[in-house]
Amino acid sequence: MNKDESDPILPLGHAVISSMDEYLRRCVIPIAIAGQGSAGVQGAAGLFRLGDKRYLIGAAHVFQNVPIRCLGVPLGPASRGEQLWTLDGCEVVFSKQADDDIAVVSIDNAEIGSRLSNNWGILTENDLVGNLDEITWFVIAGFPAVTAEAEPGKLRANFYMALSTRYEGAAKEPVDPNNDLLLHYRKVVPSVIDKALESAPQLRGMSGSPIWAYVPGTSTDLWSASRRLRVCGVQVSFLHSQYVRAKRWGLIPDVIESFDPATAEKIRQAFSSSS
């Protein structure tokens, strides 16, 4: 992958920001408490079709802290206050190493799988990137819990998106350079819309959100968010005013291999071809 300096990402025009926003808000699915009371954002996940099955792929601690029968996903964009569909009965497979903090949820219910695919963006191995050596810009996106509104049986939350770069400072916990990706997350950031300074929200409720790499192209390429944005990690934690920690997507095939070796190998091959 060769970076072409004639392909600027900043300053971004309103059309580019709008396109990124529209694309990403359909590709990050909030995971909510689906009880009788008001729904709250527990975390998030990306919806993937890998092989012949659909999966929600996110952070393990989101699914370990609450029984799966108590979790649900909105059947359409959360900003509209969509009805929640419970994940009861879905099988969850966790990474063998607890520190990896990865969960793969099989969507075996044909009805919920169809509804999610019709209303949310569904990703494949073609939407991944493994080699980040030439990546300068990353995108953090999701539905922070602080934006959620109380509405029994439904979820309404605001979408948030921030551009970021690699964080090279000290981290609170050990960093594995092969599996961890740390990105800047400052207390006050330039708005992606008008560059005026604005306060950055707490990111509770965004664990499990896909982390996106902005893949450079050439100035003559037809620009689209789906072409330039590639999933490279899973958000697992944050330290406000310092960084967001993500686990690189290269860990996912190791989890999937335990129940579907062929699909795991297909993902590894996609990573290899994107390098």
JOQUISUL-V684243 format. One record per helix or strand of 3 or more residues. SS is the DSSP state (alpha for helix, beta for strand). FROM is the first residue (numbers start at 0). TO is the last residue. If there is no record, write none. Layout:
ss=[SS SS]
from=[FROM FROM]
to=[TO TO]
This chain:
ss=[alpha beta beta beta alpha alpha beta alpha beta beta alpha beta alpha alpha beta alpha beta beta beta beta beta beta alpha beta beta alpha alpha]
from=[13 28 40 52 59 67 70 77 81 90 97 101 109 124 137 144 153 159 179 187 196 209 224 228 242 248 260]
to=[23 32 49 58 63 69 73 79 85 93 99 105 118 126 141 146 155 163 183 189 198 213 227 238 247 255 273]
